[in-house]
Amino acid sequence: MSVNSPRPGARIVPCPGCGTPTPYGPDNPWRPFCSERCRNGDLGAWSSESYRMAVKPTEADDDIPEAQAPRQDSPRH
């Protein structure tokens, strides 16, 4: 059975890469993505550190010299 023809009753989820409705199950080798392209795009974003979370400085950060303090970059898009 191919990814484009999911078995009846299969759970359908939006692809995290492009939003295409995609079957989530063992018949989809790229789950939860719709294709290898979307899966590789997500992997590339992780490996280039495109996914970041903003962090507020804490009192403990005040004790760290600025040269050693972690950078507080805004997320890249």
Buried (B, 14 or more C-beta within 10 A) or exposed (E): EEBEEBEEEBEEBEBBBEEEEBBBBEBBEBBBBBBEEBBEBBEEEEEEEEEEEEEEEEEEEEEEEEEEEEEEEEEEE
